[in-house]
Amino acid sequence: MEFEFRKDYFSDQATVKLSMDHEAFGTWLEQEGQSIAWVDALLVNISAVQKRVLTDFKLVGSEFSLLVNDDEAQVINHSLLNDFDEVDLEGDLSFYDLEIEASCGFDDFINFIESWSEFLHSK
């Protein structure tokens, strides 16, 4: 997973740019992960999965849920979790799903979150 962190000097928020397949991680992290305390708590849970104290965990946020196990991490927008009847739309809109759902390997996710933590501590 390729990523780049930046600071938005107008809003004083940290932002992240990710590869197209992982954009949902960026949206999730920008919305939920601006607090160092929040990121530190997330790292504690990640460590517990790494040490097999936990087999998995779920973190429900305002718009996204994070699901983590020792194999992968996944973010899913709550709109995908609703049980609404699907409307048959013309055309292929699967590219849009990349902004609201993504997954990556556990090791890549650890690197991503640890790097984010370092960025927040340095800004």
C-alpha positions in Angstrom: 0.0 0.0 0.0 1.4 3.3 -1.0 0.5 6.4 1.0 1.6 10.0 1.5 0.6 12.2 4.5 0.2 16.0 4.4 -0.9 18.7 6.7 -3.7 21.0 5.5 -2.6 24.4 6.8 -6.0 25.9 6.4 -7.9 23.4 8.6 -4.8 22.2 10.6 -5.9 18.6 9.7 -3.7 15.8 8.6 -4.6 14.4 5.2 -3.6 11.2 3.5 -3.3 10.2 -0.2 -3.4 6.5 -1.0 -3.4 4.3 -4.0 -6.8 4.0 -5.8 -7.5 0.6 -4.3 -7.1 1.9 -0.7 -8.8 5.3 -0.9 -11.4 4.3 1.7 -8.6 3.9 4.3 -7.7 7.5 3.7 -11.2 8.8 4.1 -11.7 6.7 7.3 -8.4 7.9 8.8 -8.9 11.5 8.0 -12.4 11.4 9.6 -11.6 9.3 12.7 -7.9 9.5 13.2 -7.0 13.1 13.9 -6.5 12.5 17.6 -3.2 11.1 18.8 -5.0 9.4 21.7 -7.4 7.7 19.2 -4.5 6.4 17.1 -2.6 5.2 20.3 -5.7 3.3 21.4 -5.9 1.7 17.9 -2.3 0.7 18.1 -2.9 -1.0 21.4 -5.7 -3.1 19.7 -3.5 -3.9 16.7 -0.7 -5.0 19.1 -3.2 -7.3 20.9 -4.1 -8.9 17.6 -0.4 -9.2 16.7 0.3 -11.0 20.0 -2.9 -13.1 19.6 -4.4 -11.7 22.7 -7.4 -10.8 20.4 -8.3 -12.8 17.4 -10.0 -9.8 15.8 -11.6 -6.5 16.6 -14.1 -4.1 15.2 -14.0 -0.3 15.6 -17.2 1.5 14.7 -16.8 5.1 13.7 -19.1 7.9 12.6 -19.2 6.8 9.0 -16.9 3.7 8.7 -16.3 0.5 10.6 -12.9 -1.0 10.8 -12.5 -4.8 11.0 -9.1 -6.3 11.8 -7.8 -9.8 12.2 -4.3 -11.2 12.0 -4.7 -11.6 8.2 -6.2 -8.4 7.0 -7.8 -5.0 7.8 -11.0 -3.7 6.2 -12.9 -0.5 6.3 -16.5 -0.4 5.3 -18.8 2.6 5.0 -21.9 2.2 7.0 -24.0 2.8 3.9 -22.8 -0.6 2.6 -24.0 -2.3 5.8 -27.6 -1.2 5.4 -30.1 -3.8 4.3 -31.7 -1.6 1.6 -33.0 -3.2 -1.5 -30.4 -2.8 -4.2 -31.5 -0.7 -7.2 -30.3 -2.0 -10.5 -28.2 0.8 -12.0 -27.0 1.0 -15.5 -23.3 1.1 -16.1 -20.4 -0.2 -13.9 -20.1 1.8 -10.7 -17.7 -0.6 -9.0 -15.0 2.1 -9.1 -17.1 4.2 -6.6 -16.9 1.4 -4.1 -13.2 2.0 -3.8 -14.0 5.2 -1.9 -16.3 3.5 0.6 -14.7 0.0 1.1 -11.2 -1.3 1.1 -9.0 -4.0 2.6 -5.3 -4.7 2.9 -3.0 -7.2 4.5 -2.4 -7.0 8.3 1.3 -6.1 8.0 0.5 -3.3 5.5 -2.1 -1.9 7.8 0.3 -1.9 10.8 2.8 0.0 8.7 0.2 2.5 7.6 -1.1 3.2 11.1 2.3 3.4 12.7 3.4 5.8 10.0 0.3 7.9 10.6 1.1 7.9 14.3 4.6 9.1 13.7 3.3 11.8 11.3 0.8 13.1 13.9 3.4 13.2 16.6 5.7 15.3 14.3 3.2 17.8 13.1 
